[in-house]
Amino acid sequence: MPSPATAPPPPASLKRIVTASLIGTTIEWYDNSFDRG
């Protein structure tokens, strides 16, 4: 983990991080629903 003193990531980086977490969450959600079904 970077120290809090480091500057925030540029918008492009931030967008990629948000997209990655959304994809990860979607995959997990799909996995969970298929497991239940």
mmCIF file of the N, C-alpha and C atoms, coordinates in Angstrom:
data_MODEL
# 
_entry.id   MODEL 
# 
loop_
_atom_site.group_PDB 
_atom_site.id 
_atom_site.type_symbol 
_atom_site.label_atom_id 
_atom_site.label_alt_id 
_atom_site.label_comp_id 
_atom_site.label_asym_id 
_atom_site.label_entity_id 
_atom_site.label_seq_id 
_atom_site.pdbx_PDB_ins_code 
_atom_site.Cartn_x 
_atom_site.Cartn_y 
_atom_site.Cartn_z 
_atom_site.occupancy 
_atom_site.B_iso_or_equiv 
_atom_site.pdbx_formal_charge 
_atom_site.auth_seq_id 
_atom_site.auth_comp_id 
_atom_site.auth_asym_id 
_atom_site.auth_atom_id 
_atom_site.pdbx_PDB_model_num 
ATOM 1   N N  . MET A 1 1  ? 0.865   -1.205  0.000   1.00 0.00 ? 1  MET A N  1 
ATOM 2   C CA . MET A 1 1  ? 0.000   0.000   0.000   1.00 0.00 ? 1  MET A CA 1 
ATOM 3   C C  . MET A 1 1  ? 0.889   1.238   0.000   1.00 0.00 ? 1  MET A C  1 
ATOM 4   N N  . PRO A 1 2  ? 0.605   2.185   -0.894  1.00 0.00 ? 2  PRO A N  1 
ATOM 5   C CA . PRO A 1 2  ? 1.386   3.431   -0.899  1.00 0.00 ? 2  PRO A CA 1 
ATOM 6   C C  . PRO A 1 2  ? 1.055   4.280   0.320   1.00 0.00 ? 2  PRO A C  1 
ATOM 7   N N  . SER A 1 3  ? 1.993   5.102   0.718   1.00 0.00 ? 3  SER A N  1 
ATOM 8   C CA . SER A 1 3  ? 1.746   5.953   1.886   1.00 0.00 ? 3  SER A CA 1 
ATOM 9   C C  . SER A 1 3  ? 0.714   7.023   1.531   1.00 0.00 ? 3  SER A C  1 
ATOM 10  N N  . PRO A 1 4  ? -0.030  7.528   2.524   1.00 0.00 ? 4  PRO A N  1 
ATOM 11  C CA . PRO A 1 4  ? -1.059  8.547   2.260   1.00 0.00 ? 4  PRO A CA 1 
ATOM 12  C C  . PRO A 1 4  ? -0.482  9.819   1.664   1.00 0.00 ? 4  PRO A C  1 
ATOM 13  N N  . ALA A 1 5  ? 0.834   10.031  1.783   1.00 0.00 ? 5  ALA A N  1 
ATOM 14  C CA . ALA A 1 5  ? 1.453   11.257  1.271   1.00 0.00 ? 5  ALA A CA 1 
ATOM 15  C C  . ALA A 1 5  ? 1.553   11.240  -0.248  1.00 0.00 ? 5  ALA A C  1 
ATOM 16  N N  . THR A 1 6  ? 1.455   10.064  -0.868  1.00 0.00 ? 6  THR A N  1 
ATOM 17  C CA . THR A 1 6  ? 1.577   10.001  -2.325  1.00 0.00 ? 6  THR A CA 1 
ATOM 18  C C  . THR A 1 6  ? 0.381   10.676  -2.985  1.00 0.00 ? 6  THR A C  1 
ATOM 19  N N  . ALA A 1 7  ? 0.599   11.204  -4.183  1.00 0.00 ? 7  ALA A N  1 
ATOM 20  C CA . ALA A 1 7  ? -0.489  11.892  -4.894  1.00 0.00 ? 7  ALA A CA 1 
ATOM 21  C C  . ALA A 1 7  ? -1.497  10.867  -5.404  1.00 0.00 ? 7  ALA A C  1 
ATOM 22  N N  . PRO A 1 8  ? -2.750  11.265  -5.558  1.00 0.00 ? 8  PRO A N  1 
ATOM 23  C CA . PRO A 1 8  ? -3.776  10.343  -6.070  1.00 0.00 ? 8  PRO A CA 1 
ATOM 24  C C  . PRO A 1 8  ? -3.465  9.969   -7.514  1.00 0.00 ? 8  PRO A C  1 
ATOM 25  N N  . PRO A 1 9  ? -3.949  8.811   -7.968  1.00 0.00 ? 9  PRO A N  1 
ATOM 26  C CA . PRO A 1 9  ? -3.647  8.383   -9.343  1.00 0.00 ? 9  PRO A CA 1 
ATOM 27  C C  . PRO A 1 9  ? -4.329  9.295   -10.351 1.00 0.00 ? 9  PRO A C  1 
ATOM 28  N N  . PRO A 1 10 ? -3.769  9.424   -11.553 1.00 0.00 ? 10 PRO A N  1 
ATOM 29  C CA . PRO A 1 10 ? -4.406  10.245  -12.590 1.00 0.00 ? 10 PRO A CA 1 
ATOM 30  C C  . PRO A 1 10 ? -5.767  9.676   -12.972 1.00 0.00 ? 10 PRO A C  1 
ATOM 31  N N  . PRO A 1 11 ? -6.640  10.510  -13.552 1.00 0.00 ? 11 PRO A N  1 
ATOM 32  C CA . PRO A 1 11 ? -8.008  10.063  -13.906 1.00 0.00 ? 11 PRO A CA 1 
ATOM 33  C C  . PRO A 1 11 ? -8.014  8.768   -14.714 1.00 0.00 ? 11 PRO A C  1 
ATOM 34  N N  . ALA A 1 12 ? -7.107  8.633   -15.677 1.00 0.00 ? 12 ALA A N  1 
ATOM 35  C CA . ALA A 1 12 ? -7.099  7.415   -16.510 1.00 0.00 ? 12 ALA A CA 1 
ATOM 36  C C  . ALA A 1 12 ? -6.887  6.199   -15.622 1.00 0.00 ? 12 ALA A C  1 
ATOM 37  N N  . SER A 1 13 ? -5.948  6.303   -14.708 1.00 0.00 ? 13 SER A N  1 
ATOM 38  C CA . SER A 1 13 ? -5.657  5.194   -13.798 1.00 0.00 ? 13 SER A CA 1 
ATOM 39  C C  . SER A 1 13 ? -6.873  4.913   -12.926 1.00 0.00 ? 13 SER A C  1 
ATOM 40  N N  . LEU A 1 14 ? -7.449  5.968   -12.388 1.00 0.00 ? 14 LEU A N  1 
ATOM 41  C CA . LEU A 1 14 ? -8.607  5.821   -11.503 1.00 0.00 ? 14 LEU A CA 1 
ATOM 42  C C  . LEU A 1 14 ? -9.744  5.126   -12.249 1.00 0.00 ? 14 LEU A C  1 
ATOM 43  N N  . LYS A 1 15 ? -9.970  5.536   -13.489 1.00 0.00 ? 15 LYS A N  1 
ATOM 44  C CA . LYS A 1 15 ? -11.046 4.932   -14.278 1.00 0.00 ? 15 LYS A CA 1 
ATOM 45  C C  . LYS A 1 15 ? -10.793 3.436   -14.450 1.00 0.00 ? 15 LYS A C  1 
ATOM 46  N N  . ARG A 1 16 ? -9.535  3.080   -14.705 1.00 0.00 ? 16 ARG A N  1 
ATOM 47  C CA . ARG A 1 16 ? -9.202  1.666   -14.897 1.00 0.00 ? 16 ARG A CA 1 
ATOM 48  C C  . ARG A 1 16 ? -9.446  0.886   -13.612 1.00 0.00 ? 16 ARG A C  1 
ATOM 49  N N  . ILE A 1 17 ? -9.088  1.486   -12.472 1.00 0.00 ? 17 ILE A N  1 
ATOM 50  C CA . ILE A 1 17 ? -9.280  0.813   -11.178 1.00 0.00 ? 17 ILE A CA 1 
ATOM 51  C C  . ILE A 1 17 ? -10.775 0.592   -10.930 1.00 0.00 ? 17 ILE A C  1 
ATOM 52  N N  . VAL A 1 18 ? -11.577 1.636   -11.172 1.00 0.00 ? 18 VAL A N  1 
ATOM 53  C CA . VAL A 1 18 ? -13.023 1.521   -10.947 1.00 0.00 ? 18 VAL A CA 1 
ATOM 54  C C  . VAL A 1 18 ? -13.609 0.453   -11.871 1.00 0.00 ? 18 VAL A C  1 
ATOM 55  N N  . THR A 1 19 ? -13.207 0.466   -13.127 1.00 0.00 ? 19 THR A N  1 
ATOM 56  C CA . THR A 1 19 ? -13.719 -0.526  -14.085 1.00 0.00 ? 19 THR A CA 1 
ATOM 57  C C  . THR A 1 19 ? -13.348 -1.938  -13.645 1.00 0.00 ? 19 THR A C  1 
ATOM 58  N N  . ALA A 1 20 ? -12.104 -2.105  -13.198 1.00 0.00 ? 20 ALA A N  1 
ATOM 59  C CA . ALA A 1 20 ? -11.648 -3.427  -12.770 1.00 0.00 ? 20 ALA A CA 1 
ATOM 60  C C  . ALA A 1 20 ? -12.477 -3.919  -11.581 1.00 0.00 ? 20 ALA A C  1 
ATOM 61  N N  . SER A 1 21 ? -12.735 -3.030  -10.611 1.00 0.00 ? 21 SER A N  1 
ATOM 62  C CA . SER A 1 21 ? -13.504 -3.481  -9.446  1.00 0.00 ? 21 SER A CA 1 
ATOM 63  C C  . SER A 1 21 ? -14.944 -3.793  -9.848  1.00 0.00 ? 21 SER A C  1 
ATOM 64  N N  . LEU A 1 22 ? -15.498 -3.014  -10.768 1.00 0.00 ? 22 LEU A N  1 
ATOM 65  C CA . LEU A 1 22 ? -16.875 -3.292  -11.208 1.00 0.00 ? 22 LEU A CA 1 
ATOM 66  C C  . LEU A 1 22 ? -16.941 -4.659  -11.883 1.00 0.00 ? 22 LEU A C  1 
ATOM 67  N N  . ILE A 1 23 ? -15.960 -4.948  -12.743 1.00 0.00 ? 23 ILE A N  1 
ATOM 68  C CA . ILE A 1 23 ? -15.939 -6.242  -13.434 1.00 0.00 ? 23 ILE A CA 1 
ATOM 69  C C  . ILE A 1 23 ? -15.791 -7.366  -12.416 1.00 0.00 ? 23 ILE A C  1 
ATOM 70  N N  . GLY A 1 24 ? -14.893 -7.178  -11.453 1.00 0.00 ? 24 GLY A N  1 
ATOM 71  C CA . GLY A 1 24 ? -14.692 -8.201  -10.424 1.00 0.00 ? 24 GLY A CA 1 
ATOM 72  C C  . GLY A 1 24 ? -15.963 -8.446  -9.632  1.00 0.00 ? 24 GLY A C  1 
ATOM 73  N N  . THR A 1 25 ? -16.643 -7.357  -9.266  1.00 0.00 ? 25 THR A N  1 
ATOM 74  C CA . THR A 1 25 ? -17.884 -7.502  -8.497  1.00 0.00 ? 25 THR A CA 1 
ATOM 75  C C  . THR A 1 25 ? -18.938 -8.225  -9.328  1.00 0.00 ? 25 THR A C  1 
ATOM 76  N N  . THR A 1 26 ? -19.044 -7.872  -10.612 1.00 0.00 ? 26 THR A N  1 
ATOM 77  C CA . THR A 1 26 ? -20.038 -8.511  -11.482 1.00 0.00 ? 26 THR A CA 1 
ATOM 78  C C  . THR A 1 26 ? -19.767 -10.004 -11.598 1.00 0.00 ? 26 THR A C  1 
ATOM 79  N N  . ILE A 1 27 ? -18.505 -10.362 -11.797 1.00 0.00 ? 27 ILE A N  1 
ATOM 80  C CA . ILE A 1 27 ? -18.155 -11.785 -11.930 1.00 0.00 ? 27 ILE A CA 1 
ATOM 81  C C  . ILE A 1 27 ? -18.509 -12.526 -10.634 1.00 0.00 ? 27 ILE A C  1 
ATOM 82  N N  . GLU A 1 28 ? -18.170 -11.917 -9.504  1.00 0.00 ? 28 GLU A N  1 
ATOM 83  C CA . GLU A 1 28 ? -18.490 -12.554 -8.215  1.00 0.00 ? 28 GLU A CA 1 
ATOM 84  C C  . GLU A 1 28 ? -19.995 -12.721 -8.074  1.00 0.00 ? 28 GLU A C  1 
ATOM 85  N N  . TRP A 1 29 ? -20.760 -11.683 -8.448  1.00 0.00 ? 29 TRP A N  1 
ATOM 86  C CA . TRP A 1 29 ? -22.215 -11.735 -8.328  1.00 0.00 ? 29 TRP A CA 1 
ATOM 87  C C  . TRP A 1 29 ? -22.784 -12.850 -9.202  1.00 0.00 ? 29 TRP A C  1 
ATOM 88  N N  . TYR A 1 30 ? -22.269 -12.949 -10.431 1.00 0.00 ? 30 TYR A N  1 
ATOM 89  C CA . TYR A 1 30 ? -22.725 -14.014 -11.339 1.00 0.00 ? 30 TYR A CA 1 
ATOM 90  C C  . TYR A 1 30 ? -22.390 -15.380 -10.745 1.00 0.00 ? 30 TYR A C  1 
ATOM 91  N N  . ASP A 1 31 ? -21.156 -15.533 -10.252 1.00 0.00 ? 31 ASP A N  1 
ATOM 92  C CA . ASP A 1 31 ? -20.747 -16.813 -9.659  1.00 0.00 ? 31 ASP A CA 1 
ATOM 93  C C  . ASP A 1 31 ? -21.693 -17.187 -8.523  1.00 0.00 ? 31 ASP A C  1 
ATOM 94  N N  . ASN A 1 32 ? -22.015 -16.228 -7.674  1.00 0.00 ? 32 ASN A N  1 
ATOM 95  C CA . ASN A 1 32 ? -22.883 -16.508 -6.516  1.00 0.00 ? 32 ASN A CA 1 
ATOM 96  C C  . ASN A 1 32 ? -24.284 -16.889 -6.988  1.00 0.00 ? 32 ASN A C  1 
ATOM 97  N N  . SER A 1 33 ? -24.819 -16.187 -7.979  1.00 0.00 ? 33 SER A N  1 
ATOM 98  C CA . SER A 1 33 ? -26.184 -16.512 -8.408  1.00 0.00 ? 33 SER A CA 1 
ATOM 99  C C  . SER A 1 33 ? -26.214 -17.890 -9.062  1.00 0.00 ? 33 SER A C  1 
ATOM 100 N N  . PHE A 1 34 ? -25.199 -18.228 -9.839  1.00 0.00 ? 34 PHE A N  1 
ATOM 101 C CA . PHE A 1 34 ? -25.187 -19.551 -10.481 1.00 0.00 ? 34 PHE A CA 1 
ATOM 102 C C  . PHE A 1 34 ? -25.031 -20.644 -9.431  1.00 0.00 ? 34 PHE A C  1 
ATOM 103 N N  . ASP A 1 35 ? -24.254 -20.376 -8.385  1.00 0.00 ? 35 ASP A N  1 
ATOM 104 C CA . ASP A 1 35 ? -24.081 -21.372 -7.315  1.00 0.00 ? 35 ASP A CA 1 
ATOM 105 C C  . ASP A 1 35 ? -25.418 -21.648 -6.646  1.00 0.00 ? 35 ASP A C  1 
ATOM 106 N N  . ARG A 1 36 ? -26.217 -20.607 -6.441  1.00 0.00 ? 36 ARG A N  1 
ATOM 107 C CA . ARG A 1 36 ? -27.515 -20.783 -5.772  1.00 0.00 ? 36 ARG A CA 1 
ATOM 108 C C  . ARG A 1 36 ? -28.469 -21.541 -6.687  1.00 0.00 ? 36 ARG A C  1 
ATOM 109 N N  . GLY A 1 37 ? -28.407 -21.254 -7.983  1.00 0.00 ? 37 GLY A N  1 
ATOM 110 C CA . GLY A 1 37 ? -29.330 -21.874 -8.917  1.00 0.00 ? 37 GLY A CA 1 
ATOM 111 C C  . GLY A 1 37 ? -28.914 -23.300 -9.154  1.00 0.00 ? 37 GLY A C  1 
# 
